[in-house]
Every structure is written in structure tokens, then in C-alpha cells.
Amino acid sequence: MKIQDLKTKILKFLDDKKANNIVEIDASSYNSKLSDLCIIASGTSSRHMQSVADNLYKFLKSECLSPKIEGSSSSGWVLIEAFGIETHLFKPEVRTYYDIESLWREVKIPQNNEK
């Protein structure tokens, strides 16, 4: 599988699951040892975040990948990594507080689905 194909599938998955404010960040130009691509999205509640995280994890496993998950919906931040793509799911207020997008302002690619 190519990373671009997986990225497209994850973005569609998040949109289908009604994640908000989905943003794609190309981290490859930063020589990141952690990932080539970051996707950041917000959930509407802790329950919504947990559902999206659980289902994304299952989806990635069904794609024969070995996803890793960290964090919890109760903390307001869940990170799922697979195949060089980090997907960050936030509660809106936690996303605003940490503002990790500011680390990559010049490479942020909005997905035009801000809700």
C-alpha cells in the first residue's frame, strides 16, 4: 500500500465518521523520524472521539497494518499511528490548548470540511 492511498482512506474515514476540522500536514520535509504525514481532527465529545478512534484502529488493522494507539478520549487527545501516518483526534478545547498545528503552519493543508 502507498502512503497516499492510506491517507486518502483515512481522510474519507474521518469525514464519514463526522470528525470536524480535518487538517493534513506533510511532515516529510521536516525529516521527521516519527511520521511522514499528520492528520489532525476534532471530535464533538469524548464518546464521539472514542468511537472514531476505536473504529479507525479496527479499520487500520483490517488493512493489514499494525496501528499503535496512545491517549484516551477522557484526556481529550488520542493518537493513532500506522504506516508513517499519525492521526491525532482531539476534543476542540484540547486541540486549541496544545495548538500542535502551529508547529507546521506553512505545510498545513485544510480539507475544506470545517464544521
Secondary structure, DSSP 8 states (H G I E B T S, - for coil): --HHHHHHHHHHHHHHTT-EEEEEEE-GGGT-SS-SEEEEEE-SSHHHHHHHHHHHHHHHHHTT---EEEEETTTTEEEEEETTEEEEEE-HHHHHHH-GGGGGGGGEEE-S---
